[in-house]
Amino acid sequence: MAMQNTMGARRKLPARYAVILTPLIISVLMSCIVACISTVRGYGLETGFLAVWMQSWATSWVIAFPILIFVLPLVRRIVGTIVEQP
């Protein structure tokens, strides 16, 4: 259940958590999608697909998350040199 303050509005995490939440969410979603596609292509939609997919996803996520922690600041700098800032 979400945290709520006395006014009934949901409380948000402090902005400092965005540094870790951004790569966490990106890595979960992307590794899950890529693992699904790879598993379907290599294994097919056979019995046991879900277990194979989840094992593939777990392995992919363990690799993707730490890589994103280190690569995302570089990507932001590259984008900053390409995109005009407001």
Secondary structure by P-SEA (a helix, b strand, c coil): ccccccccbbbbccccccaaaaaaaaaaaaaaaaaaaaaaaacccccaaaaaaaaaaaaaaaaaaaaaaaaaaaaaaaaaaccccc
